Structure formats: structure tokens, C-alpha cells
């Protein structure tokens, strides 16, 4: 009878230890999942910013080309240090 009780106690302790390990690993996996979701959200935000920047740049380039190609007079281009370039 005593041996059976000791065996039952050992099984209960082993189960508790396993449950604690499962809980600990589950918590770690949940934290990893949250970190991955945050990273994906950051990437999505960065991609949206980049897309908007590219749209602004494209619009600016189109405006410049329209001005340059449709100017009624010649245009003179220079660099900030006044070097000519054509």
C-alpha cells in the first residue's frame, strides 16, 4: 500500500513538472508570436512609407520632365557649386 502511494505521489510530481514545462514553453511561443507579428506590422508600415515616397518621387519627376520638355525658352542647368552640366 505504501509503495502504491509513493508511486502515485511520484506520478503526480512528474505530471506537475511536465505541466510547468509545457506552460513555460507555451509562454515562450506566445512571446515569439507577438514579436513576429510586431515585426510584420513594422515591415508593412515601412513598405507603405516606401510606396508613398516612390509615388511622390515619380510625381516630382513627371512635373520636372513636363516643365523641361515644354518650356518655351531654353533652360540652363548648373550644380550648387555653379558647375555647368547638360
N, CA, C and O atoms as CSV, one atom per row, in Angstrom:
chain,resi,resn,atom,element,x,y,z
A,1,UNK,N,N,0.819,-1.183,0.000
A,1,UNK,CA,C,0.000,0.000,0.000
A,1,UNK,C,C,0.875,1.265,0.000
A,1,UNK,O,O,0.593,2.231,-0.708
A,2,UNK,N,N,1.914,1.234,0.790
A,2,UNK,CA,C,2.823,2.369,0.882
A,2,UNK,C,C,3.542,2.589,-0.456
A,2,UNK,O,O,3.727,3.726,-0.890
A,3,UNK,N,N,3.941,1.491,-1.101
A,3,UNK,CA,C,4.606,1.606,-2.400
A,3,UNK,C,C,3.664,2.209,-3.441
A,3,UNK,O,O,4.091,3.011,-4.271
A,4,UNK,N,N,2.430,1.841,-3.401
A,4,UNK,CA,C,1.446,2.384,-4.338
A,4,UNK,C,C,1.289,3.892,-4.104
A,4,UNK,O,O,1.219,4.668,-5.057
A,5,UNK,N,N,1.235,4.292,-2.849
A,5,UNK,CA,C,1.097,5.714,-2.504
A,5,UNK,C,C,2.309,6.494,-3.004
A,5,UNK,O,O,2.157,7.578,-3.567
A,6,UNK,N,N,3.520,5.950,-2.802
A,6,UNK,CA,C,4.748,6.616,-3.262
A,6,UNK,C,C,4.743,6.727,-4.788
A,6,UNK,O,O,5.128,7.756,-5.344
A,7,UNK,N,N,4.314,5.684,-5.444
A,7,UNK,CA,C,4.248,5.707,-6.909
A,7,UNK,C,C,3.262,6.770,-7.392
A,7,UNK,O,O,3.545,7.508,-8.336
A,8,UNK,N,N,2.119,6.839,-6.745
A,8,UNK,CA,C,1.122,7.849,-7.117
A,8,UNK,C,C,1.663,9.254,-6.893
A,8,UNK,O,O,1.466,10.141,-7.724
A,9,UNK,N,N,2.346,9.454,-5.768
A,9,UNK,CA,C,2.939,10.762,-5.472
A,9,UNK,C,C,3.981,11.129,-6.522
A,9,UNK,O,O,4.047,12.278,-6.959
A,10,UNK,N,N,4.791,10.159,-6.927
A,10,UNK,CA,C,5.812,10.416,-7.951
A,10,UNK,C,C,5.162,10.764,-9.282
A,10,UNK,O,O,5.624,11.674,-9.971
A,11,UNK,N,N,4.111,10.067,-9.652
A,11,UNK,CA,C,3.395,10.361,-10.890
A,11,UNK,C,C,2.803,11.768,-10.836
A,11,UNK,O,O,2.869,12.508,-11.818
A,12,UNK,N,N,2.232,12.133,-9.709
A,12,UNK,CA,C,1.657,13.480,-9.546
A,12,UNK,C,C,2.752,14.541,-9.688
A,12,UNK,O,O,2.547,15.547,-10.368
A,13,UNK,N,N,3.904,14.330,-9.060
A,13,UNK,CA,C,5.018,15.282,-9.159
A,13,UNK,C,C,5.522,15.378,-10.597
A,13,UNK,O,O,5.796,16.470,-11.096
A,14,UNK,N,N,5.642,14.233,-11.252
A,14,UNK,CA,C,6.090,14.239,-12.646
A,14,UNK,C,C,5.104,14.999,-13.531
A,14,UNK,O,O,5.515,15.769,-14.399
A,15,UNK,N,N,3.820,14.787,-13.317
A,15,UNK,CA,C,2.791,15.497,-14.089
A,15,UNK,C,C,2.861,17.002,-13.853
A,15,UNK,O,O,2.738,17.793,-14.788
A,16,UNK,N,N,3.060,17.386,-12.601
A,16,UNK,CA,C,3.167,18.815,-12.284
A,16,UNK,C,C,4.386,19.426,-12.964
A,16,UNK,O,O,4.319,20.540,-13.483
A,17,UNK,N,N,5.499,18.699,-12.962
A,17,UNK,CA,C,6.724,19.192,-13.602
A,17,UNK,C,C,6.506,19.335,-15.115
A,17,UNK,O,O,6.923,20.324,-15.718
A,18,UNK,N,N,5.857,18.350,-15.713
A,18,UNK,CA,C,5.586,18.406,-17.152
A,18,UNK,C,C,4.642,19.565,-17.468
A,18,UNK,O,O,4.858,20.280,-18.446
A,19,UNK,N,N,3.615,19.760,-16.669
A,19,UNK,CA,C,2.697,20.877,-16.880
A,19,UNK,C,C,3.412,22.214,-16.772
A,19,UNK,O,O,3.131,23.131,-17.543
A,20,UNK,N,N,4.333,22.333,-15.824
A,20,UNK,CA,C,5.098,23.572,-15.677
A,20,UNK,C,C,5.962,23.814,-16.917
A,20,UNK,O,O,6.049,24.942,-17.403
A,21,UNK,N,N,6.598,22.762,-17.427
A,21,UNK,CA,C,7.408,22.904,-18.640
A,21,UNK,C,C,6.558,23.291,-19.845
A,21,UNK,O,O,6.951,24.146,-20.639
A,22,UNK,N,N,5.405,22.668,-19.980
A,22,UNK,CA,C,4.508,22.993,-21.088
A,22,UNK,C,C,4.057,24.445,-20.986
A,22,UNK,O,O,4.025,25.160,-21.987
A,23,UNK,N,N,3.713,24.876,-19.791
A,23,UNK,CA,C,3.289,26.265,-19.583
A,23,UNK,C,C,4.419,27.227,-19.946
A,23,UNK,O,O,4.190,28.231,-20.621
A,24,UNK,N,N,5.626,26.923,-19.505
A,24,UNK,CA,C,6.782,27.784,-19.773
A,24,UNK,C,C,7.056,27.870,-21.279
A,24,UNK,O,O,7.294,28.957,-21.807
A,25,UNK,N,N,7.021,26.752,-21.952
A,25,UNK,CA,C,7.291,26.746,-23.395
A,25,UNK,C,C,6.161,27.416,-24.172
A,25,UNK,O,O,6.410,28.094,-25.169
A,26,UNK,N,N,4.937,27.233,-23.726
A,26,UNK,CA,C,3.802,27.884,-24.376
A,26,UNK,C,C,3.935,29.399,-24.246
A,26,UNK,O,O,3.693,30.135,-25.203
A,27,UNK,N,N,4.319,29.855,-23.069
A,27,UNK,CA,C,4.511,31.287,-22.857
A,27,UNK,C,C,5.603,31.824,-23.784
A,27,UNK,O,O,5.456,32.900,-24.364
A,28,UNK,N,N,6.701,31.070,-23.921
A,28,UNK,CA,C,7.774,31.479,-24.825
A,28,UNK,C,C,7.315,31.545,-26.269
A,28,UNK,O,O,7.701,32.454,-27.004
A,29,UNK,N,N,6.501,30.596,-26.678
A,29,UNK,CA,C,5.981,30.593,-28.043
A,29,UNK,C,C,5.036,31.764,-28.271
A,29,UNK,O,O,5.043,32.358,-29.349
A,30,UNK,N,N,4.232,32.103,-27.283
A,30,UNK,CA,C,3.329,33.245,-27.411
A,30,UNK,C,C,4.117,34.544,-27.547
A,30,UNK,O,O,3.744,35.420,-28.327
A,31,UNK,N,N,5.206,34.669,-26.788
A,31,UNK,CA,C,6.049,35.865,-26.884
A,31,UNK,C,C,6.705,35.937,-28.260
A,31,UNK,O,O,6.805,37.016,-28.844
A,32,UNK,N,N,7.148,34.801,-28.776
A,32,UNK,CA,C,7.739,34.772,-30.116
A,32,UNK,C,C,6.714,35.160,-31.167
A,32,UNK,O,O,7.028,35.886,-32.111
A,33,UNK,N,N,5.512,34.687,-31.009
A,33,UNK,CA,C,4.441,35.014,-31.951
A,33,UNK,C,C,4.156,36.512,-31.939
A,33,UNK,O,O,4.006,37.130,-32.993
A,34,UNK,N,N,4.082,37.096,-30.736
A,34,UNK,CA,C,3.847,38.541,-30.625
A,34,UNK,C,C,4.977,39.324,-31.280
A,34,UNK,O,O,4.729,40.306,-31.980
A,35,UNK,N,N,6.225,38.892,-31.053
A,35,UNK,CA,C,7.370,39.578,-31.651
A,35,UNK,C,C,7.315,39.483,-33.173
A,35,UNK,O,O,7.598,40.460,-33.866
A,36,UNK,N,N,6.955,38.322,-33.692
A,36,UNK,CA,C,6.852,38.147,-35.146
A,36,UNK,C,C,5.747,39.027,-35.717
A,36,UNK,O,O,5.928,39.635,-36.772
A,37,UNK,N,N,4.615,39.102,-35.041
A,37,UNK,CA,C,3.510,39.949,-35.512
A,37,UNK,C,C,3.904,41.424,-35.491
A,37,UNK,O,O,3.560,42.176,-36.403
A,38,UNK,N,N,4.624,41.835,-34.449
A,38,UNK,CA,C,5.091,43.220,-34.390
A,38,UNK,C,C,6.054,43.517,-35.530
A,38,UNK,O,O,5.993,44.582,-36.145
A,39,UNK,N,N,6.949,42.565,-35.809
A,39,UNK,CA,C,7.892,42.743,-36.913
A,39,UNK,C,C,7.155,42.854,-38.243
A,39,UNK,O,O,7.482,43.709,-39.066
A,40,UNK,N,N,6.171,42.001,-38.453
A,40,UNK,CA,C,5.387,42.067,-39.689
A,40,UNK,C,C,4.655,43.404,-39.815
A,40,UNK,O,O,4.579,43.974,-40.904
A,41,UNK,N,N,4.126,43.893,-38.717
A,41,UNK,CA,C,3.441,45.189,-38.737
A,41,UNK,C,C,4.423,46.310,-39.067
A,41,UNK,O,O,4.101,47.212,-39.840
A,42,UNK,N,N,5.630,46.253,-38.478
A,42,UNK,CA,C,6.662,47.251,-38.787
A,42,UNK,C,C,7.045,47.198,-40.262
A,42,UNK,O,O,7.208,48.239,-40.899
A,43,UNK,N,N,7.188,45.991,-40.808
A,43,UNK,CA,C,7.529,45.842,-42.221
A,43,UNK,C,C,6.415,46.390,-43.117
A,43,UNK,O,O,6.680,47.037,-44.131
A,44,UNK,N,N,5.193,46.125,-42.736
A,44,UNK,CA,C,4.056,46.635,-43.508
A,44,UNK,C,C,4.062,48.163,-43.514
A,44,UNK,O,O,3.850,48.785,-44.555
A,45,UNK,N,N,4.306,48.764,-42.348
A,45,UNK,CA,C,4.359,50.224,-42.246
A,45,UNK,C,C,5.491,50.784,-43.094
A,45,UNK,O,O,5.309,51.777,-43.799
A,46,UNK,N,N,6.660,50.149,-43.029
A,46,UNK,CA,C,7.815,50.607,-43.804
A,46,UNK,C,C,7.552,50.483,-45.307
A,46,UNK,O,O,7.928,51.367,-46.077
A,47,UNK,N,N,6.919,49.413,-45.717
A,47,UNK,CA,C,6.599,49.240,-47.140
A,47,UNK,C,C,5.619,50.312,-47.615
A,47,UNK,O,O,5.736,50.814,-48.732
A,48,UNK,N,N,4.663,50.656,-46.772
A,48,UNK,CA,C,3.696,51.702,-47.125
A,48,UNK,C,C,4.389,53.052,-47.248
A,48,UNK,O,O,4.110,53.816,-48.171
A,49,UNK,N,N,5.300,53.347,-46.310
A,49,UNK,CA,C,6.058,54.606,-46.392
A,49,UNK,C,C,6.873,54.655,-47.675
A,49,UNK,O,O,6.918,55.677,-48.359
A,50,UNK,N,N,7.509,53.547,-47.988
A,50,UNK,CA,C,8.329,53.499,-49.203
A,50,UNK,C,C,7.467,53.689,-50.447
A,50,UNK,O,O,7.846,54.428,-51.356
A,51,UNK,N,N,6.320,53.035,-50.493
A,51,UNK,CA,C,5.429,53.173,-51.634
A,51,UNK,C,C,4.992,54.632,-51.814
A,51,UNK,O,O,4.968,55.150,-52.931
A,52,UNK,N,N,4.646,55.285,-50.694
A,52,UNK,CA,C,4.240,56.689,-50.768
A,52,UNK,C,C,5.391,57.580,-51.228
A,52,UNK,O,O,5.190,58.497,-52.024
A,53,UNK,N,N,6.593,57.312,-50.728
A,53,UNK,CA,C,7.771,58.089,-51.143
A,53,UNK,C,C,8.038,57.910,-52.630
A,53,UNK,O,O,8.370,58.873,-53.321
A,54,UNK,N,N,7.896,56.693,-53.124
A,54,UNK,CA,C,8.111,56.438,-54.545
A,54,UNK,C,C,7.066,57.159,-55.389
A,54,UNK,O,O,7.384,57.659,-56.468
A,55,UNK,N,N,5.826,57.218,-54.916
A,55,UNK,CA,C,4.785,57.945,-55.640
A,55,UNK,C,C,5.104,59.437,-55.704
A,55,UNK,O,O,4.953,60.064,-56.752
A,56,UNK,N,N,5.547,60.001,-54.581
A,56,UNK,CA,C,5.899,61.423,-54.546
A,56,UNK,C,C,7.067,61.693,-55.491
A,56,UNK,O,O,7.049,62.669,-56.241
A,57,UNK,N,N,8.080,60.829,-55.455
A,57,UNK,CA,C,9.235,60.997,-56.333
A,57,UNK,C,C,8.820,60.897,-57.803
A,57,UNK,O,O,9.259,61.700,-58.627
A,58,UNK,N,N,7.994,59.936,-58.128
A,58,UNK,CA,C,7.535,59.770,-59.508
A,58,UNK,C,C,6.778,61.007,-59.970
A,58,UNK,O,O,6.982,61.484,-61.086
A,59,UNK,N,N,5.910,61.522,-59.118
A,59,UNK,CA,C,5.147,62.730,-59.452
A,59,UNK,C,C,6.095,63.910,-59.676
A,59,UNK,O,O,5.921,64.680,-60.621
A,60,UNK,N,N,7.081,64.047,-58.816
A,60,UNK,CA,C,8.042,65.137,-58.946
A,60,UNK,C,C,8.845,65.012,-60.244
A,60,UNK,O,O,9.088,66.006,-60.928
A,61,UNK,N,N,9.245,63.807,-60.570
A,61,UNK,CA,C,9.984,63.594,-61.817
A,61,UNK,C,C,9.116,63.929,-63.032
A,61,UNK,O,O,9.585,64.542,-63.991
A,62,UNK,N,N,7.854,63.523,-62.980
A,62,UNK,CA,C,6.945,63.833,-64.092
A,62,UNK,C,C,6.765,65.338,-64.249
A,62,UNK,O,O,6.743,65.853,-65.367
A,63,UNK,N,N,6.634,66.041,-63.127
A,63,UNK,CA,C,6.496,67.508,-63.188
A,63,UNK,C,C,7.742,68.133,-63.795
A,63,UNK,O,O,7.637,69.016,-64.646
A,64,UNK,N,N,8.912,67.689,-63.373
A,64,UNK,CA,C,10.155,68.242,-63.902
A,64,UNK,C,C,10.266,67.980,-65.399
A,64,UNK,O,O,10.595,68.881,-66.171
A,65,UNK,N,N,9.989,66.727,-65.811
A,65,UNK,CA,C,10.084,66.409,-67.238
A,65,UNK,C,C,9.088,67.214,-68.063
A,65,UNK,O,O,9.416,67.674,-69.157
A,66,UNK,N,N,7.891,67.385,-67.554
A,66,UNK,CA,C,6.900,68.206,-68.269
A,66,UNK,C,C,7.384,69.644,-68.398
A,66,UNK,O,O,7.279,70.233,-69.474
A,67,UNK,N,N,7.905,70.210,-67.335
A,67,UNK,CA,C,8.426,71.568,-67.362
A,67,UNK,C,C,9.602,71.665,-68.325
A,67,UNK,O,O,9.669,72.585,-69.141
A,68,UNK,N,N,10.511,70.732,-68.232
A,68,UNK,CA,C,11.717,70.751,-69.056
A,68,UNK,C,C,11.383,70.570,-70.531
A,68,UNK,O,O,11.894,71.303,-71.378
A,69,UNK,N,N,10.538,69.609,-70.839
A,69,UNK,CA,C,10.219,69.320,-72.239
A,69,UNK,C,C,9.288,70.353,-72.873
A,69,UNK,O,O,9.282,70.509,-74.094
A,70,UNK,N,N,8.513,71.050,-72.069
A,70,UNK,CA,C,7.526,72.000,-72.616
A,70,UNK,C,C,7.882,73.456,-72.353
A,70,UNK,O,O,7.046,74.337,-72.555
A,71,UNK,N,N,9.090,73.723,-71.913
A,71,UNK,CA,C,9.489,75.102,-71.634
A,71,UNK,C,C,9.590,75.878,-72.956
A,71,UNK,O,O,10.190,75.392,-73.915
A,72,UNK,N,N,8.994,77.100,-73.007
A,72,UNK,CA,C,9.037,77.887,-74.249
A,72,UNK,C,C,10.410,78.510,-74.498
A,72,UNK,O,O,10.684,78.995,-75.596
A,73,UNK,N,N,11.264,78.497,-73.490
A,73,UNK,CA,C,12.613,79.046,-73.633
A,73,UNK,C,C,13.609,77.977,-73.203
A,73,UNK,O,O,13.227,76.986,-72.579
A,74,UNK,N,N,14.870,78.171,-73.530
A,74,UNK,CA,C,15.899,77.214,-73.151
A,74,UNK,C,C,16.127,77.226,-71.644
A,74,UNK,O,O,15.883,78.230,-70.976
A,75,UNK,N,N,16.585,76.126,-71.131
A,75,UNK,CA,C,16.881,76.018,-69.698
A,75,UNK,C,C,18.374,75.830,-69.514
A,75,UNK,O,O,19.034,75.141,-70.292
A,76,UNK,N,N,18.884,76.446,-68.483
A,76,UNK,CA,C,20.294,76.330,-68.156
A,76,UNK,C,C,20.386,75.592,-66.834
A,76,UNK,O,O,19.769,75.994,-65.847
A,77,UNK,N,N,21.149,74.522,-66.814
A,77,UNK,CA,C,21.260,73.727,-65.591
A,77,UNK,C,C,22.658,73.878,-65.017
A,77,UNK,O,O,23.644,73.955,-65.749
A,78,UNK,N,N,22.722,73.919,-63.722
A,78,UNK,CA,C,24.010,74.026,-63.040
A,78,UNK,C,C,23.923,73.289,-61.710
A,78,UNK,O,O,22.827,72.979,-61.244
A,79,UNK,N,N,25.049,73.012,-61.107
A,79,UNK,CA,C,25.083,72.352,-59.803
A,79,UNK,C,C,25.161,73.416,-58.722
A,79,UNK,O,O,25.395,74.580,-59.047
A,80,UNK,N,N,24.977,73.077,-57.458
A,80,UNK,CA,C,25.056,74.087,-56.396
A,80,UNK,C,C,26.394,74.837,-56.362
A,80,UNK,O,O,26.443,75.990,-55.933
A,81,UNK,N,N,27.469,74.197,-56.807
A,81,UNK,CA,C,28.758,74.906,-56.824
A,81,UNK,C,C,29.010,75.561,-58.190
A,81,UNK,O,O,30.148,75.877,-58.537
A,82,UNK,N,N,27.926,75.759,-58.959
A,82,UNK,CA,C,27.892,76.514,-60.220
A,82,UNK,C,C,28.668,75.859,-61.351
A,82,UNK,O,O,29.123,76.547,-62.264
A,83,UNK,N,N,28.826,74.557,-61.308
A,83,UNK,CA,C,29.421,73.856,-62.448
A,83,UNK,C,C,28.314,73.573,-63.449
A,83,UNK,O,O,27.209,73.172,-63.084
A,84,UNK,N,N,28.628,73.786,-64.702
A,84,UNK,CA,C,27.630,73.557,-65.753
A,84,UNK,C,C,27.513,72.062,-66.035
A,84,UNK,O,O,28.491,71.318,-65.956
A,85,UNK,N,N,26.331,71.657,-66.355
A,85,UNK,CA,C,26.108,70.304,-66.845
A,85,UNK,C,C,24.917,70.324,-67.785
A,85,UNK,O,O,23.996,71.125,-67.628
A,86,UNK,N,N,24.949,69.474,-68.718
A,86,UNK,CA,C,23.909,69.493,-69.759
A,86,UNK,C,C,23.274,68.140,-69.856
A,86,UNK,O,O,22.373,67.937,-70.670
